[in-house]
């Protein structure tokens, strides 16, 4: 896990030996699971393309870890679970429509002894309006219009959604319909540098009106 510790250092993140151990166990469980939660199965690939890619948000954005976080379409727990490991005080909810993903997450959460973690086995279209979060993190779920249609209602007024994106994000943002844009008060797009990753990555932050 040399890449992990070096990468965390390059992101300027504070971490303990215990947290490195938890991330190591998490990576091992991703590799060992028989379910196709990710196409990446080698440890270094998981560290760079999943863990560091997820954690890069902590370098570029000032987040309030006292607010409630949700991760929609979380799959193997990305991007939120690596953040939860480094900031255990977070209240983290993982939402996925696939039972195998929820079962995997429950196993990892229990194995790592994480508290204030919740899993929801539903598509967001089935969820009640009353559930509200301060932040929604989304990675590899689809185009921006699909994400916003299915996630914005989960946020409190003034809540923020962070979409992890590649170079096509500009085209997706330009295509957003007025009915969605009317619900957004602020938009910020940052190109982020993920340690050891040789392709461009962006995070799109949108604030709910």
N, C-alpha and C positions, 0 to 999 in steps of 0.2 A: 504493500500500500504506500510505497514511496511517492508515487504520482499523486495520491490523495493528499498527503501532508504537504507536499510541495505546492500543489494547486491551491489548497486552503490558504497557505501562506501568501501566494501571489494575489489572492483575492483580498488579503488583509483581514482575514477572519480569525477570531479568537476561538480556540478549540482545546479540549482536554484529551488526555489519553483514552479516557472512557468513551468519549464521543467518537474518536477514531475507531475504537473497537466496535462500537455499535454500527458504524457505517460499513466496517469490514464484514460483520455478520450479515448485515442487510444485503451487501453485494453477493455474498455466498448464497444467500437464500434465493436471490434473483437467478443466479446461475443454476441452482439445483432444482428450481420449480419445473415440473413437467409441462406447465401451461405456457402458451405462447404469449407472455406478457410483454416481451421485447425481443427484437431480432438480435440484439447485442448480447453476447453470452460470455465474452472474455472479460476478466477483471479490470484491465486497464481501460477497455472500451466503456464499461459501466461507470468507472470513476470519471472519465473525461466527458463522455457524451450524455451521461445521465446525472451524476452527482454534481460535478462542477458546473455543468450547464444549468442545473436547477438552482444552485447556490449563488450564481453570478448576480442575481437580483439584489443580494444583500450588500454587494459592493456599490451598486449604482443608485439604489433608492433607500431613503430613510423610512423604514417601516415602524409602525407602532405595534410592538409585539403583545400589547395588552388587549388588542382588538381580536375579534374572532376571524379566523381564516377558513376558507373552504377551497377545495381543489376539485374541479369538475372534470370527469373523465380521467380520473387519476391513474387508472391502470395499475402499475406496480408501485404507485405512491409518488409519482413524479409530476410536478416539482416539489410538492409540499413536504413530503416526509423527510428529505435531507435537511430542510429548514427546521423542522420540528426537532430533529435530533440535536442540532446546534443551539436551538433556542427552546429548551424543554418546557418553559413557562407558557408557551403558546397554547391557545385553544384551537385545535385543528380538526376539521371535518373533511373526510374523503368521500366523494360521491362518484359512484360508478354503476352503470346498468348491468354489468357482467358479474355474476355470482363468483366466478373464479377469481376475479380481481379483489372482490371484497373479502373472500376467504383468505387469500394470500395476505392482504393488508392486516386482517385481524390476527393472523399468525405472527407476522413480523412485529406488530405493536405489542402483543403479549410477550413475545420472546425478548424484546428489548426493554420491557418494563416501562413503556411510555405511558404517561398519564395525560388526561384531558385530550384524548383522541376519540373520534367518533367516526363510524363508517355508515354510509347510507347506500343501500342496494336499490337504487331507483334511477330512472332517467329524470332529468330536471323537470320535464313536462308533467311528471306525476307528483311533483313536490308541492307542498302547500305554500301559499303566499306569505304565511306568517313567519317563515324561517328567514332570518336576516344576518348578514355578515358584514364586517368592515372591509374585508379583502377577499377577492376571488382570484386564484391563480390558475391559469389554463395553459397547457402545453400539449401540442400535437393532437388537438381535438378536431380541427377543421378550419374553414375560412372564418374571417372575422365576423361576417354577418350571421353565420350559424352560431358562433360562440356567443355573441351579444344577445341574440334572440333567446337563447336558452339559459343565459347566466345572469343578465342584468337584474332580473327581478329578485335575485337572491341577495342583492346588496341593499344596505341601508342607504338613505339619502346621503350623499357625500361619500359613499363607499367607493372603493377603487377596484377595477379589474386589471390584471396584468396578463397580457398574452405574449407568450414566447414565440417568436416568429423568425422566418428566414427572409431572404431578399424580396419575396413577392408581397410583403405586407403593404407596400404603398398602393399596389393595384387593388388589394382587398379593401383598404380604407377608403379609396376613391369610390368604390362601388356601394358603400353603405347607404341604405335608403334614408330618407328624411325622418321616417317614423322612429328609427334608431338614433340618428344624430340628435333629434330633439330631446332625447333622454340623457345626453352626454353634456357635461358642463366644461370639461377640460380634456385635452388629449396631449400626450407627450410620447415621443418616439426616440429611443436611445439605441445606438449601436453599441453592443457590449462585447467585451473581449473575454472569451472563455479560455482559461489556460490550456495549452496544448491542442486546442481545436483549430483546424486550418480552414474553417469556413465562416462566413459572416452570420452573426446572430444579432437579433434585435428584440427589445422588449417594448411593447406598446402598452402604455398606461392610460386608462380612461377613467374619468371620475363621473359618477352618476349624479345627475342634477337633483 
